[in-house]
Amino acid sequence: MDEIQTYTRGQLALRNGQDKPQIWIAFKGLIYDVTESRLWRGGKHYEHWAGQDLTEELKDAPHSEKVFEKFKVIGKLL
């Protein structure tokens, strides 16, 4: 089994749907690829922006962390 790749906050920030085509978000130290999600088109989901750690913001979300189960983990946030 391959080890999961690690990324810095700076590398995550570039995957915001604007600077690079990938749309990534982090939650609890893991980075998820949400590029194919229609809810993240353009790198924005309601008041949340891609390319950042959303762990603290989930407290105010109308859903639980189970929402991340449908997305592929592509790395760990350093």
HELIX and SHEET records of a PDB file:
HELIX    1   1 ARG A    9  LEU A   14  1                                   6    
HELIX    2   2 ARG A   38  GLY A   43  5                                   6    
HELIX    3   3 GLU A   57  ASP A   60  5                                   4    
HELIX    4   4 GLU A   65  LYS A   70  5                                   6    
SHEET    1   A 4 THR A   6  TYR A   7  0                                        
SHEET    2   A 4 LYS A  72  LEU A  77  1                                        
SHEET    3   A 4 LEU A  30  ASP A  33 -1                                        
SHEET    4   A 4 TRP A  24  PHE A  27 -1                                        
SHEET    1   B 2 LYS A  44  HIS A  45  0                                        
SHEET    2   B 2 HIS A  48  TRP A  49 -1                                        
END                                                                             
